[in-house]
């Protein structure tokens, strides 16, 4: 899945992701165009998961 597809999927599932990981806030799930990796870094800090693991989880959702 390319980055654009991953970003689109993220927009569909971010609410579920916030419920699954209680420390994740609305601000953590927002990203500006071209800043998806930066958002993944914030999620990595909050969840303790590697960026690749987060990408895989988003792809599987």
Number of C-alpha atoms within 10 A of each C-alpha: 9 6 12 12 10 15 20 10 15 20 11 12 12 18 14 11 18 16 11 11 12 10 12 20 16 9 9 18 18 17 14 8 8 11 12 17 14 14 17 21 17 17 23 17 14 15 15 10 13 14 17 11 11 17 17 13 11 17 14 8 11
